[in-house]
Amino acid sequence: MDKKPPKEKPSTFSILRRDRNLLLACLAGFAYTIGAGAVWFVLPTIATSFTTDIMLLVLLLSVPFFFSVLMSIPFGDLSDYIGRKPMCILGVATLIPSGIMLLYSSDLAVFIVLSVTFGISNALLNPTSRAYVMDLAPKESASEYFGFLFSFVYLGASVGPLLAGFLVTDLISFNLNWIALMVSISGIVSLFLFIAISETILRKKSLKKGLNQIVIRDKLFLRAFRDFGKLKDIGILIVLVTFVISLVDGIIWTFEPLYYEELALDPAIGGILMFLLIMPMVLFQIPAGYLADKHGKFRVLLVGLAIAGTSFVLFGLLKSEMGLMITAFMTALGVAFTWPALSGIVSDHCEKSCRGDVSGVWSTFMDIPNIIAPFMGGVIVALYSDYGAIFWVLGVVILISIIPVIHISKRNSI
């Protein structure tokens, strides 16, 4: 009897054509992060109108991350019961009132409510959308699927602040009307796109039963950590890499503007550096996902960590404009290689019944570094009196993290 020929793997960009749900999820993520990126862009400026004390400022800006960390696990768990689609819809719908509240955010109470609402919106959407992509992705293309998602998300996150910067041209008056409108439209567009996707959880429970499950049976957090614990060493690898690489984002957004000012560089160079630290995330995550699926997720993960760590060390040590631009690009390239590879590892080792739980814990460890990064950077600056030290210290940490990653991967034959 003749053997059937092996199933041909679809080409990279044909995946989007063949999987309508992936395309819609990516477009919805792009639309959402345009609005979310605009909110992140204006929050620090609004917060400085309430206080000039750096610690109070950091606390105010940590509110969205705190609620995102607090709620990601139970919301991810809930999506396992009531479905991915309603959770995603609720998450993007919550962005609309966030946009409206921007109009009244000069009041501290409104600003705090806005920050809480925005954090909850992130907690509703992030773990659920990642679990949804896990549901969609065949094992041989898991990293590519996540490469598409992250590329669209990073593109939206870069376009949002760019548009907001053009809309707020006068920092003295700081009129937020147009940004509030942009954020609300972003939420509406994303809402309609998520309405159009198909549900992947076929045996759903009602909201009442789902809430009862996560509160009474799952004890909000306990089941999620128990399910994540089933991953054993792979879970440790996921937490370690996620935490370290997420610190890179937190450090870049907090300290890159201060670093180029310390070096007395032209603001245009500061903008170019930020562009180079973001754009490779958009351009290279899809090919990185392809390479991870074709040549091994662990190999691509290790290459990404090595490039990101080495480049970040040099970014903190080099002072020339060209050196900074090259190492900024290479750092982002390394990070772009790590996310699809790591996401593929998560998808490969996660049981279908607990993807929401695992995504919730995973999202939590993505958000915690954003709270820690400003404090960690402040301590390093106090020790070395140099903003560049923040970058090279974190680069060294990334390079050191390669050792346990190699050890864990060998024990699990990744």
C-alpha positions as CSV (number, residue, x, y, z in Angstrom):
1,M,0.0,0.0,0.0
2,D,1.4,3.4,-1.0
3,K,2.2,5.8,1.8
4,K,0.5,9.1,1.8
5,P,2.9,12.0,0.9
6,P,3.7,14.2,3.9
7,K,1.4,17.1,4.4
8,E,2.9,20.2,2.9
9,K,3.5,23.0,5.3
10,P,1.8,26.2,4.1
11,S,4.1,29.1,3.2
12,T,4.4,31.9,5.7
13,F,2.1,34.5,4.3
14,S,-0.4,31.9,2.9
15,I,-1.1,31.2,6.6
16,L,-3.0,34.5,6.9
17,R,-4.9,33.8,3.7
18,R,-5.9,30.4,4.8
19,D,-6.8,31.2,8.4
20,R,-9.4,33.9,8.5
21,N,-9.6,33.9,12.3
22,L,-5.8,34.5,12.7
23,L,-6.0,37.4,10.2
24,L,-9.0,39.0,12.1
25,A,-7.3,38.5,15.5
26,C,-4.1,40.1,14.2
27,L,-6.0,43.1,12.7
28,A,-8.0,43.4,16.0
29,G,-4.8,43.4,18.0
30,F,-3.4,46.0,15.7
31,A,-6.4,48.3,16.0
32,Y,-6.5,47.9,19.8
33,T,-2.8,48.6,20.4
34,I,-3.0,51.8,18.3
35,G,-5.4,53.2,21.0
36,A,-3.6,51.5,23.8
37,G,-0.3,52.9,22.6
38,A,-1.8,56.4,22.5
39,V,-3.0,56.0,26.1
40,W,0.5,54.8,27.3
41,F,2.0,57.8,25.5
42,V,-0.1,60.5,27.3
43,L,-0.4,58.9,30.8
44,P,3.0,60.1,32.0
45,T,2.4,63.7,30.9
46,I,-1.0,63.7,32.6
47,A,0.5,62.2,35.7
48,T,3.2,64.9,36.0
49,S,0.4,67.4,36.3
50,F,-0.4,65.9,39.7
51,T,3.1,65.5,41.2
52,T,6.7,66.1,40.4
53,D,7.9,63.6,43.0
54,I,9.5,60.7,41.1
55,M,8.3,58.0,43.5
56,L,4.7,59.2,43.5
57,L,4.9,59.5,39.7
58,V,6.1,55.9,39.4
59,L,3.3,54.7,41.7
60,L,0.7,56.5,39.6
61,L,2.0,55.0,36.4
62,S,2.1,51.5,37.9
63,V,-1.6,51.4,38.5
64,P,-2.5,50.0,35.1
65,F,0.2,47.3,35.4
66,F,-0.9,46.5,38.9
67,F,-4.4,45.7,37.9
68,S,-3.3,43.9,34.7
69,V,-1.1,41.7,36.9
70,L,-3.8,41.2,39.5
71,M,-6.5,40.2,37.0
72,S,-4.7,38.4,34.1
73,I,-4.8,35.0,35.8
74,P,-8.5,34.9,36.8
75,F,-9.5,36.4,33.4
76,G,-7.4,33.8,31.5
77,D,-8.9,31.1,33.6
78,L,-12.4,32.4,32.9
79,S,-11.8,32.3,29.1
80,D,-11.3,28.5,29.4
81,Y,-14.9,28.2,30.7
82,I,-17.0,30.9,28.9
83,G,-14.9,31.2,25.7
84,R,-12.2,33.3,24.2
85,K,-14.5,35.5,22.1
86,P,-16.6,37.1,24.8
87,M,-13.5,37.9,26.9
88,C,-11.7,39.5,23.9
89,I,-14.8,41.5,23.1
90,L,-15.2,42.7,26.6
91,G,-11.4,43.6,26.7
92,V,-11.5,45.8,23.6
93,A,-14.9,47.3,24.5
94,T,-13.3,48.5,27.8
95,L,-10.9,50.6,25.8
96,I,-13.8,52.8,24.6
97,P,-14.6,54.3,28.1
98,S,-10.9,54.7,28.6
99,G,-10.8,57.0,25.6
100,I,-13.8,59.0,26.9
101,M,-12.2,59.4,30.4
102,L,-9.1,61.0,28.8
103,L,-11.3,64.1,28.4
104,Y,-11.7,64.4,32.1
105,S,-8.3,63.0,33.3
106,S,-7.1,66.3,34.7
107,D,-9.0,65.3,37.8
108,L,-7.0,62.8,39.9
109,A,-10.0,60.6,40.7
110,V,-10.8,60.3,37.1
111,F,-7.2,59.6,36.2
112,I,-7.1,56.7,38.7
113,V,-10.3,55.2,37.4
114,L,-9.0,55.6,33.9
115,S,-5.8,53.8,34.9
116,V,-7.7,50.9,36.6
117,T,-10.1,50.5,33.7
118,F,-7.2,50.5,31.2
119,G,-5.3,47.9,33.3
120,I,-8.4,45.7,33.4
121,S,-8.8,46.0,29.6
122,N,-5.3,44.7,29.2
123,A,-5.9,41.9,31.6
124,L,-9.1,40.9,29.7
125,L,-7.4,40.9,26.3
126,N,-3.8,39.8,26.6
127,P,-4.0,36.3,28.1
128,T,-7.2,35.5,26.2
129,S,-5.8,36.5,22.8
130,R,-2.7,34.5,23.4
131,A,-4.8,31.5,24.4
132,Y,-6.9,32.0,21.3
133,V,-3.8,31.9,19.0
134,M,-2.7,28.7,20.8
135,D,-6.1,27.2,20.0
136,L,-5.8,28.2,16.3
137,A,-2.1,27.2,15.7
138,P,-1.1,23.7,14.4
139,K,2.0,22.5,16.2
140,E,4.2,22.8,13.1
141,S,3.3,26.5,12.8
142,A,2.8,27.7,16.4
143,S,5.8,30.1,16.4
144,E,4.7,31.6,13.0
145,Y,1.2,32.2,14.3
146,F,2.6,34.1,17.3
147,G,5.1,35.9,15.1
148,F,2.1,37.3,13.1
149,L,0.2,38.3,16.3
150,F,3.2,40.0,17.9
151,S,4.2,41.8,14.7
152,F,0.7,43.3,14.4
153,V,0.7,44.2,18.1
154,Y,4.1,45.9,18.0
155,L,3.1,47.7,14.8
156,G,0.0,49.1,16.5
157,A,2.0,50.0,19.7
158,S,4.4,52.0,17.6
159,V,1.8,53.7,15.4
160,G,-0.4,54.7,18.4
161,P,2.3,57.0,20.1
162,L,3.3,58.3,16.7
163,L,-0.2,59.5,15.9
164,A,-0.7,60.8,19.4
165,G,2.5,62.8,19.2
166,F,1.2,64.5,16.0
167,L,-2.2,65.1,17.6
168,V,-0.7,66.7,20.8
169,T,1.5,69.3,19.2
170,D,1.1,71.8,21.9
171,L,2.2,70.5,25.3
172,I,1.2,73.8,27.0
173,S,-2.5,73.4,26.2
174,F,-2.3,69.6,25.9
175,N,-5.7,69.2,24.3
176,L,-6.7,65.5,24.5
177,N,-9.9,65.7,22.4
178,W,-8.5,64.2,19.3
179,I,-6.6,61.5,21.2
180,A,-9.8,60.6,23.1
181,L,-11.6,60.2,19.8
182,M,-8.7,58.1,18.3
183,V,-8.7,55.8,21.3
184,S,-12.5,55.3,21.2
185,I,-12.5,54.6,17.4
186,S,-9.6,52.1,17.9
187,G,-11.7,50.3,20.5
188,I,-14.8,50.3,18.2
189,V,-12.9,48.9,15.2
190,S,-11.2,46.2,17.3
191,L,-14.6,45.4,18.8
192,F,-16.2,44.7,15.4
193,L,-13.2,42.6,14.3
194,F,-13.4,40.4,17.4
195,I,-17.1,40.0,16.9
196,A,-16.3,38.5,13.4
197,I,-14.0,35.8,14.7
198,S,-15.1,32.2,15.4
199,E,-15.1,30.8,18.9
200,T,-12.5,28.0,19.7
201,I,-14.0,26.8,23.0
202,L,-16.9,24.6,21.9
203,R,-18.2,23.4,25.2
204,K,-18.8,26.7,26.9
205,K,-20.3,27.5,30.3
206,S,-22.5,30.4,31.2
207,L,-20.9,33.5,32.7
208,K,-22.5,32.6,36.1
209,K,-21.1,29.1,36.1
210,G,-17.8,30.3,34.8
211,L,-17.4,32.8,37.6
212,N,-18.5,30.2,40.1
213,Q,-15.8,27.8,38.7
214,I,-12.9,30.3,39.0
215,V,-14.0,31.6,42.4
216,I,-15.2,28.5,44.2
217,R,-13.4,25.6,42.6
218,D,-10.3,27.3,41.1
219,K,-9.7,29.7,44.0
220,L,-9.0,32.6,41.5
221,F,-5.2,31.9,41.3
222,L,-4.6,28.4,42.7
223,R,-5.7,26.3,39.6
224,A,-3.8,28.5,37.3
225,F,-0.5,28.1,39.1
226,R,-1.3,24.4,39.5
227,D,-1.8,24.0,35.8
228,F,1.3,26.1,35.1
229,G,3.2,23.9,37.5
230,K,2.5,20.9,35.3
231,L,4.9,22.4,32.8
232,K,7.7,21.7,35.4
233,D,11.1,22.8,34.0
234,I,9.5,24.2,30.9
235,G,7.4,26.5,33.1
236,I,10.6,27.7,34.8
237,L,12.1,28.4,31.3
238,I,9.0,30.4,30.3
239,V,8.9,32.5,33.4
240,L,12.7,33.2,33.3
241,V,12.8,34.2,29.6
242,T,9.5,36.2,29.8
243,F,10.6,38.1,32.9
244,V,14.0,39.0,31.5
245,I,12.9,40.0,28.0
246,S,9.9,41.9,29.4
247,L,12.4,43.9,31.5
248,V,13.9,45.1,28.2
249,D,10.6,46.7,27.2
250,G,10.2,48.4,30.6
251,I,13.7,49.7,30.6
252,I,13.6,51.0,27.1
253,W,10.3,52.9,27.5
254,T,11.4,54.4,30.9
255,F,15.0,55.2,30.4
256,E,15.9,55.6,26.7
257,P,14.7,59.2,26.7
258,L,16.8,60.0,29.8
259,Y,19.8,58.2,28.3
260,Y,20.0,60.2,25.1
261,E,19.5,63.5,27.1
262,E,22.4,62.5,29.4
263,L,24.6,62.0,26.3
264,A,23.5,65.4,25.0
265,L,22.3,63.9,21.7
266,D,19.9,65.7,19.4
267,P,16.2,64.8,20.1
268,A,16.0,63.6,16.6
269,I,18.6,60.9,17.4
270,G,16.6,60.0,20.5
271,G,13.6,59.4,18.2
272,I,15.6,57.4,15.8
273,L,17.0,55.2,18.6
274,M,13.5,54.5,19.9
275,F,12.3,53.7,16.3
276,L,15.3,51.2,16.0
277,L,14.4,49.7,19.3
278,I,10.8,49.0,18.2
279,M,10.6,48.5,14.4
280,P,12.6,45.2,14.2
281,M,9.9,43.7,16.5
282,V,7.5,44.4,13.7
283,L,9.7,43.3,10.8
284,F,11.4,40.2,12.1
285,Q,9.0,38.3,14.3
286,I,7.3,36.6,11.4
287,P,10.5,35.3,9.8
288,A,11.8,34.4,13.3
289,G,8.6,32.3,13.8
290,Y,9.2,30.6,10.5
291,L,12.8,29.8,11.5
292,A,11.8,28.6,14.9
293,D,9.2,26.1,13.4
294,K,11.7,25.0,10.7
295,H,15.0,24.8,12.6
296,G,14.0,24.4,16.3
297,K,12.4,26.8,18.7
298,F,15.1,26.3,21.3
299,R,17.9,27.1,18.8
300,V,16.2,30.4,17.7
301,L,15.4,31.3,21.3
302,L,19.1,30.9,22.3
303,V,20.3,32.9,19.3
304,G,17.8,35.7,20.2
305,L,19.0,35.8,23.8
306,A,22.6,35.9,22.8
307,I,22.1,38.8,20.3
308,A,19.8,40.8,22.6
309,G,22.2,40.4,25.6
310,T,25.4,41.2,23.8
311,S,23.8,44.2,22.0
312,F,22.2,45.6,25.1
313,V,25.6,45.5,26.9
314,L,27.2,47.5,24.0
315,F,24.2,49.9,23.9
316,G,25.0,50.9,27.4
317,L,28.7,51.2,26.9
318,L,29.0,52.8,23.4
319,K,28.5,56.6,23.3
320,S,28.8,57.3,19.5
321,E,25.6,57.9,17.6
322,M,26.3,55.2,15.0
323,G,27.3,52.7,17.7
324,L,24.0,53.4,19.6
325,M,21.9,53.0,16.4
326,I,23.5,49.7,15.4
327,T,23.2,48.2,18.9
328,A,19.7,49.5,19.3
329,F,18.7,47.7,16.1
330,M,20.5,44.5,17.0
331,T,18.9,44.5,20.5
332,A,15.4,44.7,19.0
333,L,16.4,42.0,16.5
334,G,17.4,39.7,19.3
335,V,14.2,40.3,21.2
336,A,12.2,39.8,18.0
337,F,13.7,36.3,17.7
338,T,12.9,35.3,21.3
339,W,9.1,36.0,21.4
340,P,7.9,33.7,18.6
341,A,10.3,30.9,19.7
342,L,9.2,31.1,23.3
343,S,5.5,31.4,22.3
344,G,5.9,28.2,20.3
345,I,7.4,26.4,23.2
346,V,4.5,27.5,25.4
347,S,2.0,26.3,22.8
348,D,3.7,23.0,22.3
349,H,3.8,22.1,26.0
350,C,0.4,23.5,27.1
351,E,-2.6,21.2,27.4
352,K,-5.7,22.4,25.5
353,S,-7.9,22.5,28.6
354,C,-5.7,24.9,30.5
355,R,-4.4,27.4,27.9
356,G,-6.3,30.3,29.5
357,D,-4.7,29.5,32.8
358,V,-1.2,29.2,31.4
359,S,-1.7,32.4,29.3
360,G,-2.8,34.2,32.4
361,V,0.3,33.3,34.4
362,W,2.4,34.0,31.3
363,S,0.8,37.5,30.9
364,T,1.4,38.2,34.6
365,F,5.1,37.7,34.2
366,M,5.1,39.9,31.2
367,D,3.5,42.8,33.2
368,I,5.4,42.5,36.5
369,P,8.7,43.7,34.9
370,N,7.0,46.9,33.8
371,I,6.4,47.7,37.5
372,I,9.9,46.7,38.6
373,A,11.8,48.3,35.7
374,P,11.6,51.9,36.9
375,F,12.6,51.0,40.5
376,M,15.4,48.7,39.3
377,G,16.7,51.4,36.9
378,G,16.7,54.0,39.7
379,V,18.8,51.8,41.9
380,I,21.3,51.1,39.2
381,V,21.6,54.8,38.4
382,A,22.1,55.6,42.1
383,L,25.0,53.0,42.2
384,Y,26.8,53.9,38.9
385,S,25.6,57.6,38.3
386,D,25.2,56.6,34.7
387,Y,22.0,55.8,32.7
388,G,24.1,53.6,30.4
389,A,24.7,51.2,33.3
390,I,21.0,50.3,33.3
391,F,21.3,48.9,29.8
392,W,24.6,47.0,30.1
393,V,23.6,45.5,33.5
394,L,20.4,44.1,32.0
395,G,22.4,42.9,29.0
396,V,24.6,40.9,31.4
397,V,21.5,39.5,33.1
398,I,20.2,38.3,29.7
399,L,23.5,36.6,28.9
400,I,23.6,34.9,32.3
401,S,20.0,33.7,31.8
402,I,21.2,31.6,28.8
403,I,22.9,29.2,31.2
404,P,19.8,27.9,32.9
405,V,17.9,28.0,29.6
406,I,20.4,25.6,28.1
407,H,20.3,23.4,31.2
408,I,16.5,23.2,31.2
409,S,16.3,22.6,27.5
410,K,18.7,19.7,27.6
411,R,16.8,18.1,30.5
412,N,13.6,18.3,28.4
413,S,15.2,17.5,25.0
414,I,13.7,20.5,23.4
